[in-house]
Amino acid sequence: MEKYDLCVLGGGPAGYAGVMRAVDFGKRVILIEKEKLGGAGIYDGALASKTMWELSTKYRIAKNELSDSSEALDIKFSKVKGVIEDAIFDRKFQLSCHLRIIHSASKLITYERGLGSFVTDKEILITKENGESYTVYAENTIIATGSRPRMLKDIPVDEKIIMTSDGIMHMDEFPKSLVILGAGVIGCEFATILANFGKTKVYLIDKADRILPFEDEDISVVVSDQLKEMGAVVHGSSNLKRMVIVDGEVEYELEHQDGSTEVIRVEKALLSVGRVPNVESLNLENAGVQMSKRGLHIGDIDTQTNVPHIYAVGDISGHLALVNVGEREARHAVVKMFADFPIEPIHYNNISTIMFLSPEVAAVGMNEQEAMEKNIPVRIAKIDYSMIARAIAMRLTNGFFKIIVTDDDEMKILGMRAVGEHASSAIQGVALIMYMNRGIDELAHMILPHPSIVEGIQECVRMLLGNSIYKSSVFADKLKCYRLANNEKIPLNHIKEKVS
């Protein structure tokens, strides 16, 4: 029986990152992937959908700016698929070549295509596509088997008419109409993509009274208004009674808050109601690994299951199902296994995220809604994009920055929301300040490039310090600075301007 220092189950972003970190320690590692190297991070997931979003955004902007000749500007879904396939090939080729070269140079990596399952806590059975199987021994194991779209028992998914995110990339043409069940991040992203192309009448269903209910209302309003402006219909506070395939199309019935019902017929449907971990074929019971409600059971020591030498990372860990989180967890787990120095736990409270919407939304740390729910006194500054020179120059003034700080003299940053062009880039400086547990003075005194979007962040900080260039008392509809305590907003416009 072949012996390894580490077995990694799953070759997606998290598993791949774990393998490469193990190489840094000179450890023998076997990577077992049952389908495609790169996993959902490449295929039918982040890379594919974001490539589609980038193309749709460029298309919408080009068509709007060339309105006089818009009839000549057209795009077929086959072209969209071609661009996505090129992006997937580039990344797949990069990963596979890298893996082969590292293997040739170090002789540390074994890559096996097949299904891995536990025989014991240190023995893993590998079953290949042709039915052959063999067992390997590993001192440590990382489970990084990812997740798949959640299904609903009463809705027939065939991935052609009623689809999940696994099927929508494989359409042959733009549908004339499509309904999306679920107004979370993924649902809103696909609604944005299809609305951007302008060839599909989009309907969006959610039980909540607004889309993106986990975010602040002002973010939800901006995104919702933009979707409606692009022709989408948002069914808020609506309960789906049924969704069936009729004559090759989708018929769905809604029950509204007032008790009335509505039946709508569309060409296709997308289910976006969450994801479930891929655990069924692992035979976890043979290894003694326990499950929790959210994923594999992670105890007080992050990434480590109840079996000390078995770790869970990525979607299956029960934390945020994001590529950057999965990679960070896998690298962290490997260091915990093999490093001869103490290691700090992962901090999940300052993770930067981006939502590929219109406009794009980036987030880090606490939002205003969370501060209110937990009754945490904070100070908040918000600036509209229309007050930022770069946004004016780009003619893209739909958006805002909002910074949340502690309600004390230190004013340490607790969170930030960025909505608009360059949002994901703008948030990184604030995320670093949060990671360093510093206050806002550093941001206030930096000399930033001009014109740039990040100047808006600096003006937010200056408002909190009472020395802003533009006074919120004058531009009351564009600049806001207030204290939030006991769910009451107290304007800070009255603070005397300071000299610093």
C-alpha positions as CSV (number, residue, x, y, z in Angstrom):
1,M,0.0,0.0,0.0
2,E,1.4,3.4,-1.1
3,K,1.9,5.8,1.8
4,Y,1.6,9.6,1.7
5,D,1.9,12.5,4.2
6,L,-1.3,14.0,2.9
7,C,-4.3,12.9,0.8
8,V,-6.4,15.7,-0.7
9,L,-9.9,14.8,-1.8
10,G,-11.1,17.2,-4.4
11,G,-9.2,19.1,-7.0
12,G,-11.0,22.4,-6.9
13,P,-9.4,25.7,-5.8
14,A,-9.2,24.7,-2.2
15,G,-7.8,21.2,-2.8
16,Y,-5.3,22.5,-5.4
17,A,-4.1,25.2,-3.0
18,G,-3.6,22.6,-0.3
19,V,-1.5,20.4,-2.5
20,M,0.8,23.2,-3.5
21,R,1.2,24.3,0.1
22,A,2.2,20.8,1.1
23,V,4.9,20.8,-1.6
24,D,6.4,23.9,0.2
25,F,6.9,21.6,3.2
26,G,8.4,18.8,1.1
27,K,5.6,16.4,1.8
28,R,4.4,13.5,-0.3
29,V,0.8,14.3,-1.3
30,I,-1.9,12.5,-3.4
31,L,-4.6,14.5,-5.1
32,I,-7.8,12.7,-5.9
33,E,-10.4,14.3,-8.2
34,K,-13.4,12.5,-9.6
35,E,-14.2,14.8,-12.5
36,K,-12.2,17.9,-13.6
37,L,-9.1,19.5,-12.2
38,G,-10.2,23.0,-11.0
39,G,-13.7,22.0,-10.0
40,A,-16.5,24.5,-9.8
41,G,-14.0,27.2,-9.5
42,I,-13.5,26.9,-13.2
43,Y,-16.4,24.9,-14.7
44,D,-20.0,26.2,-14.2
45,G,-18.8,28.3,-11.3
46,A,-16.8,31.5,-10.5
47,L,-14.6,31.7,-13.6
48,A,-17.3,30.8,-16.1
49,S,-20.0,33.1,-14.6
50,K,-17.7,36.0,-14.0
51,T,-16.4,35.8,-17.6
52,M,-20.0,35.9,-18.7
53,W,-20.6,38.9,-16.4
54,E,-17.6,40.8,-17.8
55,L,-18.8,40.2,-21.4
56,S,-22.4,41.2,-20.6
57,T,-21.3,44.4,-18.8
58,K,-19.0,45.4,-21.7
59,Y,-21.8,44.7,-24.2
60,R,-24.4,46.8,-22.2
61,I,-22.0,49.7,-22.0
62,A,-21.0,49.5,-25.6
63,K,-24.6,49.3,-26.7
64,N,-25.7,52.2,-24.6
65,E,-22.8,54.4,-25.7
66,L,-23.4,53.5,-29.4
67,S,-27.2,53.9,-29.3
68,D,-27.3,55.5,-32.7
69,S,-26.0,52.3,-34.3
70,S,-27.3,49.8,-31.7
71,E,-29.0,47.7,-34.4
72,A,-25.6,46.8,-35.8
73,L,-24.3,45.8,-32.4
74,D,-25.6,42.3,-31.7
75,I,-24.3,39.2,-30.0
76,K,-25.2,35.5,-30.2
77,F,-25.1,33.1,-27.2
78,S,-22.7,31.0,-29.2
79,K,-20.2,33.8,-29.1
80,V,-20.7,34.2,-25.3
81,K,-20.1,30.4,-24.9
82,G,-17.0,30.7,-27.0
83,V,-15.5,33.4,-24.8
84,I,-16.3,31.4,-21.7
85,E,-14.8,28.2,-23.1
86,D,-11.6,30.1,-24.0
87,A,-11.3,31.4,-20.5
88,I,-11.9,27.9,-19.0
89,F,-9.3,26.4,-21.4
90,D,-6.7,29.1,-20.4
91,R,-7.2,28.4,-16.7
92,K,-7.4,24.6,-17.1
93,F,-4.2,24.5,-19.2
94,Q,-2.4,26.7,-16.6
95,L,-3.3,24.5,-13.7
96,S,-2.7,21.1,-15.4
97,C,0.7,22.3,-16.8
98,H,1.7,23.7,-13.4
99,L,0.8,20.4,-11.7
100,R,2.8,18.3,-14.2
101,I,5.9,20.5,-13.9
102,I,5.8,20.6,-10.1
103,H,5.4,16.8,-10.1
104,S,8.3,16.3,-12.5
105,A,10.6,18.6,-10.5
106,S,9.8,17.4,-7.0
107,K,8.3,13.9,-7.4
108,L,6.1,14.8,-4.5
109,I,2.7,14.9,-6.1
110,T,0.5,12.0,-7.3
111,Y,-2.6,13.0,-9.2
112,E,-5.3,10.4,-9.5
113,R,-8.6,10.7,-11.4
114,G,-11.2,8.8,-9.5
115,L,-13.5,8.7,-6.5
116,G,-11.9,8.8,-3.1
117,S,-13.7,7.3,0.0
118,F,-12.6,6.4,3.5
119,V,-11.9,2.8,4.4
120,T,-10.5,3.8,7.8
121,D,-9.5,7.2,9.1
122,K,-6.1,6.8,7.4
123,E,-6.9,4.5,4.5
124,I,-8.6,5.9,1.3
125,L,-10.1,3.8,-1.4
126,I,-9.7,5.2,-4.9
127,T,-12.2,4.0,-7.5
128,K,-11.4,4.8,-11.1
129,E,-13.9,5.3,-14.0
130,N,-13.1,1.9,-15.4
131,G,-14.1,0.2,-12.1
132,E,-10.5,-0.5,-11.0
133,S,-9.8,0.4,-7.4
134,Y,-6.9,0.5,-4.9
135,T,-6.2,1.8,-1.4
136,V,-3.6,4.3,-0.2
137,Y,-2.5,5.3,3.3
138,A,-2.3,8.9,4.4
139,E,-1.2,10.4,7.7
140,N,-3.4,13.4,7.1
141,T,-6.4,14.1,4.8
142,I,-8.0,17.3,3.5
143,I,-11.6,17.0,2.4
144,A,-12.2,19.6,-0.3
145,T,-15.0,17.9,-2.3
146,G,-17.0,21.1,-2.7
147,S,-20.7,21.5,-3.2
148,R,-23.5,21.3,-5.8
149,P,-26.7,23.3,-6.4
150,R,-29.5,22.6,-4.0
151,M,-32.6,21.0,-5.6
152,L,-36.3,21.4,-4.5
153,K,-38.2,18.1,-4.4
154,D,-41.3,19.5,-6.1
155,I,-39.5,21.2,-9.0
156,P,-38.3,19.0,-11.9
157,V,-34.8,20.1,-12.9
158,D,-33.6,18.8,-16.3
159,E,-30.8,21.4,-16.8
160,K,-32.4,22.3,-20.1
161,I,-35.7,24.0,-19.4
162,I,-35.5,24.2,-15.6
163,M,-31.8,24.7,-14.7
164,T,-29.4,25.3,-11.9
165,S,-26.1,27.2,-12.2
166,D,-24.6,23.9,-13.6
167,G,-26.9,24.1,-16.6
168,I,-27.4,27.7,-17.5
169,M,-23.9,28.0,-19.1
170,H,-24.8,25.3,-21.6
171,M,-27.9,26.9,-23.2
172,D,-27.8,27.0,-27.0
173,E,-29.2,30.5,-27.3
174,F,-30.5,33.4,-25.2
175,P,-34.0,32.5,-23.9
176,K,-36.7,35.0,-24.6
177,S,-37.8,34.9,-21.0
178,L,-36.5,33.3,-17.8
179,V,-37.5,33.2,-14.2
180,I,-35.0,33.0,-11.3
181,L,-36.0,31.5,-8.0
182,G,-33.9,33.0,-5.3
183,A,-32.7,36.6,-5.0
184,G,-29.4,36.0,-3.2
185,V,-26.0,36.7,-4.7
186,I,-26.0,34.0,-7.4
187,G,-29.6,34.7,-8.5
188,C,-29.1,38.4,-8.7
189,E,-25.8,37.9,-10.6
190,F,-27.5,35.8,-13.3
191,A,-30.4,38.3,-13.4
192,T,-27.8,41.0,-14.0
193,I,-26.0,39.1,-16.7
194,L,-29.1,38.3,-18.7
195,A,-30.5,41.8,-18.2
196,N,-27.2,43.3,-19.4
197,F,-27.5,41.4,-22.7
198,G,-31.0,42.7,-23.1
199,K,-32.3,39.7,-25.0
200,T,-34.1,38.0,-22.1
201,K,-37.1,39.2,-20.1
202,V,-36.0,38.3,-16.5
203,Y,-38.2,37.6,-13.6
204,L,-36.8,37.3,-10.1
205,I,-38.7,35.6,-7.2
206,D,-37.9,35.9,-3.5
207,K,-39.9,35.4,-0.3
208,A,-38.2,38.4,1.3
209,D,-39.6,41.9,0.8
210,R,-36.4,42.9,-1.1
211,I,-33.5,41.3,-3.0
212,L,-30.2,40.7,-1.2
213,P,-31.9,40.7,2.2
214,F,-28.7,40.0,4.1
215,E,-27.3,43.4,2.9
216,D,-28.3,47.0,3.8
217,E,-31.4,48.3,2.3
218,D,-29.7,51.0,0.4
219,I,-27.6,48.4,-1.5
220,S,-30.7,46.4,-2.3
221,V,-32.5,49.5,-3.6
222,V,-29.6,50.5,-5.9
223,V,-29.3,47.0,-7.4
224,S,-33.1,46.4,-7.6
225,D,-33.7,49.8,-9.3
226,Q,-31.0,49.0,-11.9
227,L,-32.5,45.6,-12.7
228,K,-35.9,47.2,-13.1
229,E,-34.5,49.9,-15.3
230,M,-33.1,47.1,-17.5
231,G,-36.5,45.5,-17.8
232,A,-36.4,42.9,-15.1
233,V,-39.4,42.1,-12.9
234,V,-38.8,41.5,-9.2
235,H,-41.4,39.4,-7.4
236,G,-40.8,40.5,-3.8
237,S,-42.6,39.0,-0.8
238,S,-44.0,36.3,-3.1
239,N,-44.4,32.6,-2.3
240,L,-43.9,30.1,-5.2
241,K,-46.8,27.7,-5.1
242,R,-45.7,25.6,-8.1
243,M,-43.3,25.5,-11.0
244,V,-43.8,22.9,-13.7
245,I,-42.8,22.2,-17.3
246,V,-45.7,22.7,-19.7
247,D,-45.4,22.2,-23.5
248,G,-41.6,22.7,-23.3
249,E,-41.8,25.9,-21.3
250,V,-42.0,26.8,-17.6
251,E,-45.3,27.7,-15.9
252,Y,-45.1,29.1,-12.3
253,E,-47.7,30.3,-9.9
254,L,-47.1,32.9,-7.2
255,E,-49.0,33.8,-4.1
256,H,-48.6,37.5,-3.1
257,Q,-48.8,39.0,0.3
258,D,-52.5,40.0,-0.1
259,G,-53.4,36.4,-0.9
260,S,-53.9,36.9,-4.6
261,T,-52.3,34.5,-7.0
262,E,-50.6,34.9,-10.4
263,V,-49.7,32.4,-13.1
264,I,-46.8,33.3,-15.5
265,R,-45.4,31.4,-18.4
266,V,-41.7,31.8,-19.4
267,E,-39.3,29.9,-21.6
268,K,-36.8,28.8,-19.0
269,A,-36.1,28.8,-15.3
270,L,-33.1,29.0,-13.0
271,L,-33.1,27.6,-9.5
272,S,-30.7,29.5,-7.2
273,V,-31.6,28.4,-3.7
274,G,-28.3,27.5,-2.2
275,R,-25.8,24.7,-2.4
276,V,-25.3,21.4,-0.5
277,P,-22.0,19.7,0.4
278,N,-20.7,16.8,-1.6
279,V,-20.3,14.1,1.2
280,E,-22.5,11.2,0.2
281,S,-19.8,9.1,-1.4
282,L,-17.0,9.7,1.1
283,N,-18.1,7.0,3.6
284,L,-17.3,9.5,6.5
285,E,-18.6,7.0,9.0
286,N,-15.7,4.7,8.3
287,A,-13.3,7.5,9.4
288,G,-15.5,8.7,12.3
289,V,-16.0,12.2,10.9
290,Q,-19.1,13.9,12.1
291,M,-21.4,16.3,10.2
292,S,-23.0,19.5,11.4
293,K,-26.0,21.3,10.1
294,R,-23.8,23.5,7.8
295,G,-21.2,21.0,6.7
296,L,-18.5,18.8,8.2
297,H,-18.2,19.3,11.9
298,I,-15.4,21.8,12.7
299,G,-14.5,22.0,16.4
300,D,-12.8,24.8,18.3
301,I,-9.7,24.4,16.0
302,D,-10.6,25.9,12.6
303,T,-10.4,23.6,9.5
304,Q,-9.9,20.5,11.8
305,T,-12.8,18.0,12.1
306,N,-13.5,15.9,15.2
307,V,-10.8,13.5,13.8
308,P,-7.6,15.5,14.4
309,H,-5.7,14.4,11.3
310,I,-8.7,15.0,8.9
311,Y,-9.5,18.6,7.8
312,A,-12.4,20.1,5.9
313,V,-11.9,23.2,3.7
314,G,-13.8,25.1,1.1
315,D,-17.6,24.8,0.5
316,I,-17.7,21.7,2.7
317,S,-16.4,23.4,5.8
318,G,-19.7,25.3,6.4
319,H,-18.1,28.7,6.2
320,L,-18.5,31.1,3.3
321,A,-18.5,29.2,0.0
322,L,-16.0,31.4,-1.8
323,V,-12.9,30.5,-3.8
324,N,-10.7,32.9,-1.7
325,V,-12.0,31.4,1.5
326,G,-11.4,27.8,0.4
327,E,-7.9,28.5,-0.7
328,R,-7.1,30.3,2.5
329,E,-8.5,27.4,4.6
330,A,-6.6,24.7,2.7
331,R,-3.3,26.5,3.0
332,H,-4.0,27.1,6.7
333,A,-4.8,23.5,7.3
334,V,-1.5,22.3,5.7
335,V,0.5,24.7,7.9
336,K,-1.4,23.4,11.0
337,M,-0.4,19.9,10.0
338,F,3.3,20.4,9.2
339,A,4.6,23.6,10.6
340,D,6.9,23.6,13.7
341,F,5.7,27.1,14.8
342,P,2.4,28.3,16.3
343,I,-0.3,29.6,13.8
344,E,-3.0,32.1,14.4
345,P,-6.6,30.9,13.7
346,I,-8.4,32.2,10.5
347,H,-10.4,35.3,11.1
348,Y,-13.6,35.2,9.2
349,N,-14.9,38.6,10.2
350,N,-12.9,40.7,7.7
351,I,-13.3,38.7,4.5
352,S,-13.5,40.8,1.3
353,T,-16.3,39.8,-1.1
354,I,-17.6,41.0,-4.4
355,M,-21.0,40.6,-5.9
356,F,-21.0,40.9,-9.7
357,L,-24.1,43.0,-10.1
358,S,-25.0,46.2,-11.8
359,P,-23.5,48.2,-10.3
360,E,-20.9,45.8,-8.7
361,V,-21.0,45.5,-4.9
362,A,-18.0,44.9,-2.7
363,A,-18.1,44.3,1.1
364,V,-15.9,43.7,4.0
365,G,-16.7,43.3,7.7
366,M,-19.9,44.5,9.4
367,N,-22.8,46.3,7.6
368,E,-25.2,48.8,9.0
369,Q,-28.0,46.2,9.2
370,E,-25.8,43.9,11.4
371,A,-24.9,46.8,13.7
372,M,-28.6,47.5,14.2
373,E,-29.5,43.9,14.8
374,K,-26.8,43.5,17.4
375,N,-27.4,47.0,18.9
376,I,-23.7,48.0,18.4
377,P,-23.2,51.8,18.6
378,V,-21.2,52.9,15.5
379,R,-20.5,55.9,13.4
380,I,-21.2,55.8,9.7
381,A,-20.1,58.0,6.8
382,K,-21.6,57.6,3.3
383,I,-20.7,59.4,0.1
384,D,-22.5,59.2,-3.2
385,Y,-20.5,58.4,-6.4
386,S,-21.8,61.6,-7.9
387,M,-19.4,63.5,-5.5
388,I,-16.3,61.6,-6.8
389,A,-14.4,63.2,-9.7
390,R,-13.4,59.9,-11.3
391,A,-17.0,58.6,-11.3
392,I,-18.1,61.9,-12.9
393,A,-15.4,61.5,-15.5
394,M,-16.5,57.9,-16.3
395,R,-20.1,59.1,-16.4
396,L,-20.8,56.2,-13.9
397,T,-22.2,57.9,-10.9
398,N,-24.6,55.2,-9.7
399,G,-23.2,54.0,-6.4
400,F,-21.8,55.0,-3.0
401,F,-19.2,54.2,-0.4
402,K,-20.2,53.6,3.2
403,I,-17.7,53.1,6.1
404,I,-18.7,51.9,9.6
405,V,-16.4,52.6,12.5
406,T,-16.4,52.2,16.3
407,D,-18.3,54.9,18.3
408,D,-15.2,56.2,20.1
409,D,-12.2,58.4,19.6
410,E,-10.2,55.5,17.9
411,M,-12.8,55.1,15.2
412,K,-11.5,51.6,14.2
413,I,-13.1,50.4,10.9
414,L,-15.7,47.7,11.5
415,G,-16.9,47.4,7.9
416,M,-17.3,49.0,4.5
417,R,-19.7,48.7,1.6
418,A,-18.7,49.8,-1.9
419,V,-21.4,50.0,-4.6
420,G,-20.3,51.1,-8.1
421,E,-17.5,51.1,-10.6
422,H,-14.1,49.8,-9.3
423,A,-15.8,48.8,-6.0
424,S,-13.8,45.6,-5.6
425,S,-10.5,47.4,-6.1
426,A,-11.5,50.3,-3.9
427,I,-12.2,48.2,-0.9
428,Q,-8.8,46.6,-0.5
429,G,-7.1,49.4,1.4
430,V,-9.9,49.4,3.9
431,A,-9.7,45.7,4.3
432,L,-6.0,46.0,5.1
433,I,-6.6,48.7,7.7
434,M,-9.2,46.4,9.3
435,Y,-6.8,43.4,9.2
436,M,-4.2,45.5,11.0
437,N,-6.8,46.7,13.5
438,R,-6.0,50.3,12.9
439,G,-8.1,53.5,13.0
440,I,-8.9,55.8,10.1
441,D,-6.1,58.4,10.5
442,E,-3.8,56.6,8.0
443,L,-6.5,56.8,5.3
444,A,-7.2,60.5,6.1
445,H,-3.6,61.6,5.6
446,M,-2.6,59.6,2.5
447,I,-2.1,61.5,-0.8
448,L,-4.2,59.4,-3.2
449,P,-4.0,59.5,-7.0
450,H,-6.4,61.9,-8.7
451,P,-8.8,61.4,-10.2
452,S,-9.5,58.0,-8.6
453,I,-12.5,56.3,-7.1
454,V,-10.7,55.8,-3.8
455,E,-10.7,59.5,-3.1
456,G,-14.3,58.9,-2.1
457,I,-13.2,56.6,0.7
458,Q,-10.9,59.3,2.0
459,E,-13.7,61.9,2.0
460,C,-15.8,59.4,4.0
461,V,-13.0,59.2,6.6
462,R,-12.6,63.0,6.6
463,M,-16.3,63.4,7.3
464,L,-15.9,61.2,10.4
465,L,-13.0,63.2,11.5
466,G,-14.9,66.5,11.0
467,N,-12.5,67.9,8.3
468,S,-14.0,66.9,5.0
469,I,-13.7,69.1,1.9
470,Y,-17.4,68.8,1.1
471,K,-19.7,69.3,4.1
472,S,-22.6,66.9,4.6
473,S,-24.7,69.8,5.9
474,V,-24.6,71.3,2.4
475,F,-24.9,68.2,0.3
476,A,-27.4,66.4,2.6
477,D,-28.7,64.1,-0.2
478,K,-25.2,63.1,-1.3
479,L,-23.1,63.0,1.9
480,K,-24.3,61.5,5.2
481,C,-22.5,61.2,8.5
482,Y,-24.3,59.9,11.6
483,R,-24.1,58.0,14.8
484,L,-26.1,54.8,15.1
485,A,-27.2,54.0,18.6
486,N,-30.3,52.1,19.9
487,N,-31.4,51.9,16.2
488,E,-31.6,55.7,16.0
489,K,-29.6,57.7,13.5
490,I,-28.1,60.9,15.0
491,P,-26.6,63.3,12.4
492,L,-23.0,64.3,13.0
493,N,-23.2,67.4,10.9
494,H,-23.1,69.6,14.0
495,I,-19.5,68.5,14.9
496,K,-17.2,71.4,14.7
497,E,-14.7,71.1,11.9
498,K,-11.3,70.1,13.3
499,V,-7.9,71.1,12.2
500,S,-5.4,68.2,12.0
